[in-house]
Amino acid sequence: MNPLPEDNRPRHPTIGPGYEVQKDAERHFEDWLPKRWLPRKEIPDVHVDFCVEAVNEGEPSGSLFRVQVKGRSIYKRKAKKLAEPFKTKHLRYYLKCEEPVFLFLIDPTAKQGHWIFIQRYLKENVKDDILRVQTKLRIPFDAQRSLENWALFEKELRDAWNYIRELRPGSPQAAIIAEKKRLEQLHPGHSVKIEATMKVQVKLLQPLAGGLKAEFLKNVGADEWKAFIEKGHSFQVKAAELQGSAIPINLYQTPEDARITIRSGNRLRGCLHFLFNSETQPLCLQIDGEWVLAAKEVSFAGRLNDSPLRMDCIREQDESGKLKPWETIFNLDWGAWEGQALQALAWFVELGEFFKRGEFVLRSYLKGFQPWPPEKLMLDNAGLKPPIEAMDCLHKCRRVAEHIGVNPPFPKANALQEIQSDDVRLLVKFMESGGHEQSNVGQTVGLAVGNPYTGPKIGEKGLTANFPEPCRIMNFFGLEICFGPLAHTWTDLELIVTHPADEDRTEMIFKGGANSIWKIEYKRPPQPGLLPTEKENRAPSP
């Protein structure tokens, strides 16, 4: 069947001017967004047309907002009033959404449009009964909130995310994560760390009728209960098992299948002192933490403030009631140094010496007094090999930083991976041996020379290529460092291609032979530390 001619169209066609205006408006909205943002078309598009995810520095941010686009033609509405009717059924739906919803009124012909953050407008300006009784409601659009003002939209989008979070607050942990993300969005390139604790203490004002109910203890195993009484070990029960006990579990609105930790109340603040000799002077590390005192075991858990070192120490009683030697467990969290200046890491020198020593004098302090006399402690150095290697790597990195005159912040929790990045390892090699060498067998390298070309012929083998590089931009703990001068040498090459690079230059492509080596040598400047720092000092092409 042939389509109807233009002059015989139905009066209200399904695919007519209104449909075309709407589709053009949606395309104009997608084109208006930043190129890297992710507008996802909703299929089916019930009440909303798009779900958009913001992108920060090339990575999806996880921050979403929803969009309903309303296409409008200036040929149909000559008054161009900035108001549009919307079904209240849709508006009630927007109030249920957990992401911000923005309504866009777009004229694709005039390439103009406006927006409104609809949840805030409805909450602050429209009564609930109006949304229940009326079938439609005219929504006004502010002339200042124009598609031409991207900066204002970006600000209102951040405000909208905050507004929705406050409108629907979650758990304290979720709130901390959300606030961390918000602050990092406000300050790109910065890492935010938020620490918060909540301690709830419940005190009975009058005795319980019938005494304390502890039905949940029926499900605690004999070994768990014995360890709790004799050694102060904690154990877990389901929240549902605490119902009917003296513990006000409803205070936390905890799901019944959640696990609740029961801990001993015999806990006191204190510290441990590790005294040892370095090559130059006596040293002492103070580990602050918490003691747990039980009938047959004493334990301590603590950390060296602002450093990666975490420590657990345990002393048990033998059958005669005498305390056994300390059992010590070390844990390292390199992320504890995050944000600290590389050349001013807390306790760096002391930790480096600590890991290399196997003998210490241990002093215990509990609320300011020593419950036991000082005693010698021997450690197994075999388990300290990984931290010794990590500290040695960091020591080399600090020497590099001192040489090139920088002091970058320590990276995030993946610190060791960052330290082992290609640029950092190369810089360390330059400081240690003055160069780097690797196989170039089968690899290709391109070099350019000025015309007229007088180089070797295609197919010629056993060639050597030299390339001076006055300065290279290298990433050192997040800083761009201009480092040099460097000299490159490739051996045992075969010329495989030549072609004009431009009017004055010819590019040559070589392939490494069976014994091809690539060397990079660092030529130390006369005055170490005085290196070029501007990107403009990059080496020109040969």
Helices and strands as residue ranges (DSSP letters): G 6-8, H 17-32, E 38-41, E 50-56, E 59-71, E 83-87, H 88-96, E 101-107, E 112-117, H 118-125, H 128-133, E 136-140, H 150-167, H 172-186, G 215-219, H 222-231, E 235-238, G 239-242, G 249-252, E 259-262, E 267-277, E 282-293, E 297-303, E 309-316, E 327-332, G 334-337, G 342-344, H 348-356, E 359-366, E 375-378, G 381-384, H 385-404, H 415-419, H 422-433, E 435-439, E 444-450, E 463-469, E 472-476, E 479-483, E 486-500, E 505-512, E 517-522, G 535-537
